[in-house]
Amino acid sequence: MHNYARLTPWIMLGSAWLRVHFGHLQYLAFWLFLAARPPALVFDASMLVSHPPSS
């Protein structure tokens, strides 16, 4: 039997390393998924980013 209490920090470090190095692939897949949807269902985030709030 392994000592899982000793392995847990390494598992947490490994998962954090994977998130740092491969997280952008997850976001890329998410945006590709959005791009594959019908245009009427795609939320245009540029409306929030490119235009300043009206005062």
Summary of the structure (lengths in Angstrom):
residues: 55
radius of gyration: 19.5
end to end distance: 64.4
largest distance: 64.4
contacts: 76
relative contact order: 0.07
helix: 71%
strand: 0%
